[in-house]
Amino acid sequence: MHDKTHDKTHVLKRDGDRSLRFSGELLGEGQTGDGTYPGDWTRGHMVRIYACSGGGYVVASSYWSRWQGEGSTHTAHVHSTPAALLGALRDEDGLIGAAEMAAWEDACDEDPALEALRYEEVTP
């Protein structure tokens, strides 16, 4: 369980749905982009993981572009368990992308319930 002393109200924009408002704490963030370094990126993807005050987690994802005619997309979803959160970070092939992995690693550093799932354990 996360430390609720750092909780604040967050409002996350979602395309095609109402904005999501909750009280909680940002646990991790990751981003990727096209270009040499973040200041030069012309397209990008940012993922943020939050712990909710009442329990559960939120994953917010944004894709953005500086190219004319290309817009941005914003999603945010609530997950009740660490396992559900981890599953939501996987793509349709079951892989975890670079932005998602960076956010996951940061979040594991902050939340013991996530830390317990940081590694896939194999026992002979």
C-alpha positions in Angstrom: 0.0 0.0 0.0 1.3 3.4 -0.8 1.9 6.4 1.5 -1.3 8.4 1.4 0.3 11.5 2.9 1.4 12.5 -0.7 -2.0 12.0 -2.2 -3.6 14.8 -4.3 -6.5 15.1 -6.7 -5.7 14.3 -10.3 -7.9 14.9 -13.4 -6.9 12.9 -16.5 -8.3 13.7 -19.9 -9.6 10.7 -21.9 -10.6 10.6 -25.5 -14.1 9.5 -26.1 -15.0 9.5 -22.4 -15.4 11.8 -19.5 -12.2 12.9 -17.7 -11.1 10.7 -14.8 -10.8 12.4 -11.4 -9.4 10.6 -8.4 -7.3 11.1 -5.3 -3.9 9.4 -5.3 -0.2 9.5 -5.9 1.9 9.3 -9.0 4.1 6.3 -8.7 5.9 6.1 -12.0 6.4 7.7 -15.4 8.0 6.6 -18.6 8.3 8.1 -22.1 9.6 7.3 -25.5 9.8 9.4 -28.7 11.2 9.9 -32.2 14.3 12.0 -32.2 17.8 12.3 -30.7 16.7 13.5 -27.2 13.3 14.5 -25.6 13.6 18.1 -26.6 13.9 17.1 -30.3 11.1 14.5 -30.3 8.5 15.0 -33.0 6.3 12.2 -31.7 6.1 10.6 -28.3 4.4 8.3 -25.9 4.0 8.9 -22.2 2.8 6.4 -19.6 2.0 7.3 -15.9 1.0 4.9 -13.1 -0.9 6.2 -10.1 -2.0 4.6 -6.8 -5.5 5.6 -5.8 -6.3 6.6 -2.2 -9.1 4.1 -2.0 -7.1 1.3 -3.4 -6.4 0.3 -7.0 -4.3 1.9 -9.7 -4.7 4.1 -12.7 -2.7 3.8 -15.9 -2.7 6.9 -18.1 -1.3 6.8 -21.6 -0.8 9.7 -24.1 0.5 9.7 -27.6 1.4 13.1 -29.1 2.8 14.5 -32.3 4.2 17.8 -33.5 3.4 16.9 -37.1 0.7 18.8 -38.9 -2.5 16.8 -39.2 -1.5 14.4 -36.4 -3.2 14.8 -33.1 -2.8 13.4 -29.6 -4.6 10.6 -27.9 -5.3 10.2 -24.2 -6.5 7.2 -22.2 -6.8 6.4 -18.5 -8.0 3.2 -17.0 -8.6 2.0 -13.4 -7.3 -1.4 -12.3 -8.2 -3.0 -8.9 -5.1 -5.2 -8.4 -1.4 -5.1 -9.1 -1.8 -8.1 -11.4 -4.5 -6.3 -13.4 -2.3 -3.3 -13.7 0.7 -5.4 -14.9 -1.6 -7.0 -17.5 -2.8 -3.7 -18.7 0.8 -2.6 -19.5 1.1 -5.4 -22.1 0.4 -5.0 -25.7 -1.7 -7.4 -27.9 1.4 -9.6 -28.2 1.9 -9.8 -24.4 4.9 -7.5 -24.5 5.6 -4.5 -22.3 6.8 -1.4 -24.3 9.7 0.8 -23.3 7.5 3.7 -21.8 5.3 1.2 -19.9 8.4 -0.6 -18.6 10.0 2.6 -17.4 6.8 3.6 -15.6 6.4 0.1 -14.1 10.0 0.1 -12.8 9.5 3.5 -11.1 6.2 2.4 -9.7 7.7 -0.8 -8.3 10.3 1.3 -6.4 7.4 3.2 -4.7 4.8 0.5 -4.0 5.6 -2.7 -2.1 2.5 -4.5 -3.7 4.0 -3.8 -7.1 7.5 -4.6 -6.0 6.3 -8.1 -5.2 5.5 -8.6 -9.0 8.6 -6.8 -10.4 10.2 -10.0 -11.5 8.8 -13.1 -13.1 10.0 -15.8 -10.7 11.1 -19.2 -12.0 11.8 -22.1 -9.6 13.3 -25.4 -10.9 
